[in-house]
Amino acid sequence: MWRARSKLLFTVGIGIPLFVFMQMFMYAMYKIFGWDIPFNLLWLCNHWMSRLGWVSVGHVLIVLVCLTFVGTAWLLLDRMMQTRAAIQKLRTLENVALSREFEAKYQHLKRPGFIIVDKRSPVAFTIGLWKPYIVLSSGLLSMLDAEEETAVVYHEVHHLWHRDPLKTTLLSVFAIMMPYLPVLKHTSKHYHVVREILADNEAIERTGNAAGIGSALLKLIRAYPEQWHVKGMAVQSSFADTSVNVRISRLLDPEQDVRLILPRYAVLTSATVILLLSVLFVWSIG
């Protein structure tokens, strides 16, 4: 069920922006190179609006297209640079010997990369867009027992295997750059929740019980008053930052279902905007 929800949310969160980008690209090609693009799904609307003699909105649309493309490219590049800078900072704090020890200990899990940092604050997250790493702090490891440590590693390995930092970054960037499609904001938020629940489920399935992941989460929450930030925290999947209340409730009652509903206003507003943009693109081309 949760895997199906994850796939649906990611499909919606990626599919809608790609559809909008496709329309914007074809519109830009028409305006710049005069391409004759057979994209007249709303041709009747085009003729009807043209007959009304409404003022052309071509200039407004081309500004919207440029802002969306340039803004998205800039934001993605910024996230990539943040990730690189964050990993470089983490490397300066790394206990290399302990990192290699963990990589050898958990090499059976498709050889995940570890960065164990010398830091008293308890930290656990997965970072990296193209080559993700599991980041753990010495402070966290000192407070966990063997079962809890294994559960946390399984949780983070799930994020690493499924490239969650990259996927969540893409959804968040699209949501930021297309605020006129509010459904993307809610889709991105719900996707974060689902990915954390699936990572918890991974730990539960591999350890055989919810005790390890549950007690590790509670310990991390109690010891987390000192927020430890590194540049680029927006491009990582953190063990304790997302949907803590929902996760604890599910760990206490695994049969409990969590309702993740997209607000009607967001769905209706987004559908209306997409329809309106389609009409305006076809109208301006015509």
Disulfide bonds with the S-S distance in Angstrom:
none
